[in-house]
Amino acid sequence: MRVIVVGAGQVGSNIAASLEHDHHVVVIDTDPSRIEAITYSHDVLTVRGDGTAIETLEEAGIENADLVIASTDIDETNIVICGAAKAVSDPFTIARVKQTGLLRTWERSEGAFGVDFMVGTNLQTAQSIVRIAGLPGAHDAETFADGVVQMAEFEVMADSPLAGETVSDADRYESLTFAALLRGDNIIIPAGETVIRADDAIVVIGSVESVRSFADFVTPPPSLEDVREIVLVGGGEIAAQTARLFEAEGIDTRLIEQDPARARELAENLPETLVLQSDATDIDFLVREHVDESDLVVAALDSDEKNLLVSLLAKRVGVERTIGVVDAGEYIDLFETVGLDVGVNPRLVTAEEITRFTRARRTENVAMLESDRAEVLEVEVGSDSVLFETPIEEAMAALPDGIVIGAITRDGELITPRGETVIEGDDHVVVFVDTRVVDEATAAL
């Protein structure tokens, strides 16, 4: 498949990395430094130019393109790119947009603007925040198979009851699979005797109930079902969308916005959210408003540094858990080291959603872990899959190392995989995959 990616930033680079081995990828960008960087780091062709110009698209081979992904930082530019591509050829087009209003307009008339699929960055980020908020201690969370299966990643702290246990001892939860341990730069596929260490990140896949029970065991703070109050800091679109989602869950939410006009607008549009007009970096205000009594603070300001500061101040006054929006993906590890509990990167969230459309034809969903070191895929099993009508223990011999089958759903019902389990056609299988073997894995699955 010939794929044209317009925009060589973090989103475009992640997408290019996921496609370069299986597809013919051309990346377009106006910035010569980005073009140079992606040329050296990925096996792709590059074109320096304006992706909205027909001449640039033609230079990239638009007439033979199967897919065009518009992933620049400007919504309107991405829409124009898709329209220009449709004007001279007929590729499948994907546009990344931040404005939820544009997404809603497109949803009411699919195919509008020449866009076949639109990804709303702010809405996707808000949904990711709410998923993580629902699991205490989770650094990442995603649902699969229409909500029947959940994946989550947890950090094992030194005082965690898991530290020092073997996987077989820790495996006390029904319908839960220990998919992997992420230890430093290593990905460990756990066996029963594998010892879980402090500072490991552990990836589990299973039923929603089992994953939640595991989360409660790993980290005592309350899950979303038990949360009494959440404080959102920032009045941007991500914060507004997150507030709407928390409202839908029936959770008491306070939102702090410094700009009076924006605070007034949010108060009018969020009837179930208490909007406070103030500076959230004012520690006296945080104390006066008893922010320490909230169960979670979400920092969603327009600056990574401000989000870190707000998170640290929240910790200072006594808040146990913080989630912060971190636009620069390279800062996440640093921020989480110095005090932020979980960093959510909108660009990575967007790349995950777009990547779902670039996988093998039966791949239903994709989640990226640890800056794309590993992936969790949902695959519908067909007759050409190595899993088809074969016991799992036999099928695994035909698959590369670095793969764990985490869950199976059949007709909407969860099946916990065991060695003797036989997978049938049309089953949905949720699989953990080391990124180094993801191309080989998706071809076999």
C-alpha positions in Angstrom: 0.0 0.0 0.0 1.3 3.5 -0.9 0.7 5.9 2.0 1.3 9.6 2.0 1.7 11.2 5.5 1.6 15.0 5.5 3.3 16.4 8.7 6.5 15.0 10.1 6.0 15.9 13.7 5.4 13.5 16.5 2.1 12.2 15.1 3.4 11.8 11.6 6.7 10.2 12.8 4.9 7.6 14.9 2.6 6.7 12.0 5.5 6.5 9.6 7.4 4.2 12.0 4.4 1.9 12.2 4.1 1.6 8.4 7.6 1.7 7.1 8.2 -2.1 7.0 5.0 -3.2 5.3 4.1 -0.2 3.1 5.6 2.3 0.7 5.5 5.5 2.8 6.1 9.1 1.6 6.3 11.9 4.2 5.6 15.5 3.3 6.6 18.5 5.4 7.6 22.1 4.9 10.3 22.1 7.6 13.7 21.0 6.3 15.0 19.9 9.7 12.0 17.6 10.2 12.5 16.1 6.7 16.1 15.5 7.5 15.4 13.9 10.8 12.7 11.5 9.5 14.9 10.6 6.5 17.7 9.4 8.8 15.4 7.7 11.4 12.9 5.9 9.2 12.9 3.9 5.9 10.6 6.3 4.1 10.7 8.7 1.2 10.4 12.4 1.9 9.2 15.4 0.0 9.8 18.9 1.2 6.8 21.1 0.3 3.3 22.2 1.1 0.9 19.3 1.4 -2.1 21.5 0.3 -0.4 22.1 -3.1 -1.4 19.7 -5.9 2.2 19.9 -7.2 3.6 18.6 -3.9 1.1 15.8 -3.8 1.9 14.8 -7.3 5.6 14.7 -6.5 4.7 12.4 -3.6 2.8 10.1 -6.0 -0.8 10.9 -5.2 -2.1 9.2 -8.3 -1.0 5.8 -6.9 -1.7 6.5 -3.2 -4.1 4.3 -1.3 -4.1 6.3 1.9 -3.4 10.0 2.7 -3.0 11.0 6.4 -3.1 14.7 7.1 -1.4 15.1 10.5 -0.1 18.7 10.6 -0.8 20.9 13.7 -3.4 23.0 11.8 -7.0 21.7 11.5 -7.9 23.7 8.4 -4.7 22.7 6.6 -5.4 19.0 7.3 -8.9 19.3 5.8 -7.6 21.1 2.7 -5.0 18.4 2.2 -7.7 15.7 2.2 -9.8 17.8 -0.2 -6.8 18.4 -2.5 -6.0 14.6 -2.5 -9.6 13.8 -3.5 -9.5 16.4 -6.3 -6.8 14.5 -8.2 -7.1 10.9 -7.0 -9.3 8.7 -4.8 -7.2 7.6 -1.8 -8.7 6.9 1.6 -8.2 10.2 3.6 -7.6 10.7 7.3 -7.6 14.1 8.9 -6.4 15.0 12.4 -8.3 17.9 14.0 -8.2 19.5 17.4 -11.5 21.3 17.3 -14.3 19.0 18.4 -16.8 21.3 16.5 -15.2 20.3 13.2 -15.4 16.6 14.2 -19.1 17.0 15.1 -19.8 18.7 11.8 -18.0 15.9 9.9 -19.9 13.2 11.8 -23.2 14.7 10.7 -22.2 14.3 7.1 -19.5 11.6 6.7 -17.3 12.2 3.7 -17.7 16.0 4.0 -14.6 18.1 3.2 -13.1 15.1 1.3 -12.3 13.4 4.6 -13.1 9.7 4.9 -12.1 9.5 8.6 -11.5 12.3 11.1 -9.6 11.9 14.4 -10.5 14.5 17.1 -7.3 14.9 19.1 -8.9 16.8 22.0 -11.8 14.3 22.4 -9.5 11.3 22.1 -7.2 12.8 24.8 -10.2 13.5 27.1 -11.4 9.9 26.7 -7.9 8.6 27.5 -7.8 10.7 30.7 -11.2 9.4 31.8 -10.1 5.8 31.2 -6.9 6.3 33.2 -8.8 8.1 35.9 -11.0 5.0 36.3 -8.1 2.8 37.3 -6.0 3.8 40.3 -2.3 3.6 39.6 -2.7 3.0 35.8 -0.3 4.7 33.5 -2.3 3.6 30.4 -5.6 2.0 29.8 -7.7 1.0 26.8 -10.8 -1.1 26.1 -11.2 -3.6 23.3 -14.0 -5.9 21.9 -16.7 -3.3 22.4 -15.8 -2.8 26.1 -15.6 -6.5 27.1 -11.8 -6.5 27.4 -9.6 -4.0 29.1 -5.8 -3.5 28.9 -3.9 -1.5 31.6 -0.3 -0.7 32.5 0.7 -0.2 36.1 4.0 0.8 37.7 5.0 -1.4 40.6 6.2 0.8 43.4 8.7 -0.3 46.1 5.9 -0.6 48.7 3.5 -2.4 46.3 2.3 -5.8 47.5 3.3 -7.1 44.1 7.0 -6.3 44.5 8.9 -9.5 45.1 6.0 -11.8 44.2 6.2 -14.3 41.4 3.7 -14.0 38.6 2.0 -17.3 39.6 1.6 -15.9 43.2 0.2 -12.6 41.8 -2.2 -14.4 39.4 -5.1 -14.5 41.7 -7.7 -12.7 39.6 -10.3 -14.4 37.5 -10.2 -13.6 33.7 -6.8 -11.7 33.9 -3.7 -12.4 31.9 -0.2 -11.0 32.9 0.9 -10.0 29.4 4.3 -8.4 30.0 6.8 -6.8 32.3 8.5 -3.6 31.1 11.8 -3.5 33.0 14.1 -0.6 31.9 14.6 -1.1 28.2 13.6 -4.7 28.3 10.3 -6.3 27.6 9.8 -9.6 29.6 7.2 -12.1 28.6 6.4 -13.5 32.1 6.4 -17.1 33.1 4.9 -18.4 36.4 8.3 -18.2 38.2 9.1 -14.7 36.9 9.6 -12.4 39.9 7.9 -9.0 39.7 10.3 -6.2 40.8 9.9 -2.7 42.1 9.9 -0.1 39.3 8.6 -2.7 36.8 5.7 -1.7 34.6 3.2 -4.5 34.3 0.7 -4.9 31.5 -2.4 -6.9 32.2 -5.3 -7.8 29.9 -8.7 -9.2 30.9 -12.2 -8.5 31.9 -13.1 -5.0 33.1 -13.9 -6.4 36.5 -10.7 -8.3 36.9 -8.5 -5.4 35.8 -10.3 -3.1 38.2 -9.8 -5.5 41.1 -6.1 -5.8 40.2 -5.9 -2.0 40.1 -7.4 -1.8 43.6 -4.9 -4.3 44.9 -1.9 -2.6 43.3 -2.8 1.0 44.3 -5.3 1.6 47.1 -6.7 5.0 45.9 -10.3 4.8 44.8 -11.4 3.9 41.3 -13.8 6.1 39.2 -16.8 4.3 40.8 -15.6 5.5 44.2 -14.4 9.0 43.3 -16.1 11.8 45.1 -14.7 14.8 43.4 -12.3 15.7 40.5 -10.6 19.1 39.9 -9.8 20.1 36.3 -7.3 22.9 35.8 -7.5 24.7 32.5 -10.3 26.0 30.3 -9.2 24.7 26.9 -11.0 22.2 24.7 -9.3 19.1 26.3 -10.5 20.2 29.8 -14.0 21.0 28.5 -14.3 17.6 26.8 -13.0 15.9 29.9 -15.5 17.7 32.1 -18.4 16.6 29.9 -17.3 13.0 30.1 -17.0 13.2 33.9 -20.4 14.8 34.0 -21.8 11.9 32.1 -20.3 9.6 34.8 -22.1 11.5 37.5 -18.9 12.7 39.2 -18.7 16.0 41.0 -16.3 18.1 38.9 -14.7 21.5 39.6 -12.9 23.3 36.8 -10.4 26.2 37.4 -9.9 28.7 34.6 -8.1 32.0 34.9 -9.7 34.0 32.0 -13.0 35.5 33.2 -14.7 35.4 29.7 -13.7 31.8 29.1 -14.7 30.8 32.7 -18.2 32.4 32.1 -18.5 30.5 28.7 -17.6 27.2 30.4 -20.0 27.7 33.2 -22.8 28.2 30.7 -21.8 25.1 28.7 -21.1 22.7 31.6 -24.2 22.8 33.8 -23.0 20.0 36.1 -19.5 21.4 36.6 -18.6 24.1 39.1 -16.4 26.6 37.3 -14.0 28.7 39.4 -12.3 31.7 37.9 -8.8 31.9 39.4 -5.1 31.1 39.0 -4.5 27.4 39.8 -0.9 28.1 40.5 -1.9 30.2 43.5 -1.3 27.8 46.4 -3.4 30.0 48.8 -6.4 29.6 46.5 -5.9 25.8 46.3 -5.9 25.6 50.1 -8.8 28.0 50.5 -10.9 25.9 48.0 -10.0 22.6 49.8 -8.5 21.1 46.6 -6.7 18.7 48.9 -10.0 17.0 49.5 -10.4 16.0 45.8 -9.6 12.5 44.7 -7.8 13.6 41.5 -6.4 16.7 39.9 -6.2 16.8 36.1 -3.9 19.5 34.7 -4.9 20.5 31.2 -3.4 24.0 30.7 -1.7 25.1 27.4 1.8 24.6 28.7 3.6 21.4 29.8 5.6 23.3 32.4 2.4 24.9 33.9 0.8 21.4 34.0 3.8 20.1 35.9 3.7 23.0 38.3 0.0 22.6 39.0 0.5 18.9 39.6 3.3 19.5 42.1 1.3 22.2 43.9 -1.6 19.8 44.1 0.6 17.2 45.6 2.0 19.8 48.0 -1.5 20.6 49.4 -2.3 16.9 49.8 -3.9 15.6 46.6 -3.0 11.9 46.2 -3.3 11.5 42.4 -2.6 13.8 39.4 -2.9 13.4 35.7 -1.3 16.0 33.4 -1.5 16.7 29.7 2.1 16.6 28.3 2.3 17.8 24.7 6.0 17.1 24.3 6.2 13.3 24.5 9.9 13.3 25.4 9.0 15.1 28.7 6.6 12.4 30.0 9.2 10.2 31.8 10.9 13.2 33.3 7.6 14.7 34.6 6.5 11.4 36.0 9.8 11.0 37.8 9.6 14.4 39.5 6.0 14.2 40.7 3.3 13.9 38.0 1.5 10.5 38.4 0.4 10.1 34.8 1.3 12.1 31.7 -1.1 11.9 28.7 0.3 12.9 25.4 -2.3 14.0 22.9 -0.1 13.4 19.9 0.5 9.8 20.9 -3.2 9.3 21.6 -3.9 10.6 18.1 -1.2 8.4 16.5 -2.8 5.3 18.1 -6.2 6.0 16.7 -4.8 6.6 13.2 -2.6 3.6 13.3 -5.7 1.4 13.8 -6.5 2.2 10.1 -3.1 1.2 8.9 -2.8 -2.2 10.3 -3.8 -5.5 8.6 -7.4 -5.6 7.4 -8.7 -7.6 10.4 -7.1 -5.4 13.1 -9.9 -3.8 15.0 -8.1 -1.7 17.6 -4.5 -0.7 18.6 -3.0 0.7 21.7 0.7 1.7 21.9 2.7 1.4 25.1 5.8 3.1 26.3 6.4 5.4 23.4 5.6 2.6 20.9 7.9 -0.1 22.4 5.0 -2.5 22.5 1.4 -2.7 21.1 -1.8 -4.3 22.1 -3.9 -5.3 19.1 -7.4 -6.6 18.7 -7.7 -9.0 15.7 -10.6 -10.8 14.2 -9.5 -14.3 13.4 -10.0 -15.5 9.8 -9.4 -18.9 8.2 -5.9 -17.8 7.1 -4.7 -17.0 10.7 -2.3 -19.3 12.4 -4.7 -19.3 15.3 -7.7 -20.6 13.3 -9.1 -23.8 14.9 -5.8 -24.5 16.6 -5.0 -24.9 20.3 -3.1 -21.8 21.5 -0.1 -23.8 22.7 0.3 -25.2 19.1 -0.3 -21.9 17.4 2.3 -20.1 19.5 5.0 -22.2 17.9 4.3 -20.5 14.6 4.4 -17.0 16.1 7.6 -15.0 16.9 8.7 -14.5 20.5 7.3 -11.4 22.1 3.6 -12.2 21.7 1.1 -13.0 24.4 -2.6 -13.8 23.8 -4.4 -11.8 26.5 -8.1 -12.4 25.9 -10.6 -13.9 23.5 -14.2 -12.8 22.9 -16.7 -15.0 21.1 -20.2 -13.6 20.4 -19.5 -10.9 22.9 -18.5 -13.2 25.7 -15.0 -13.2 27.2 -12.9 -16.4 27.1 -9.7 -16.4 29.2 -7.0 -18.0 27.0 -5.3 -21.2 28.1 -2.9 -23.5 26.3 -5.6 -25.9 25.3 -8.1 -23.2 24.2 -9.1 -23.6 20.5 -9.8 -20.3 18.8 -12.6 -20.3 16.2 -13.2 -18.2 13.1 -14.6 -14.7 13.8 -13.3 -14.7 17.4 -11.8 -11.5 18.5 -8.3 -11.9 20.0 -6.5 -9.2 22.1 -2.8 -9.7 21.8 0.3 -8.1 23.4 3.1 -7.6 20.8 6.7 -6.4 21.1 6.9 -3.7 18.4 10.1 -5.4 17.0 7.9 -8.3 15.8 4.7 -6.5 15.1 4.9 -6.8 11.3 5.5 -10.5 11.5 2.8 -10.9 14.1 0.1 -9.0 12.2 0.9 -11.0 9.0 0.5 -14.3 10.9 -2.6 -13.3 12.9 
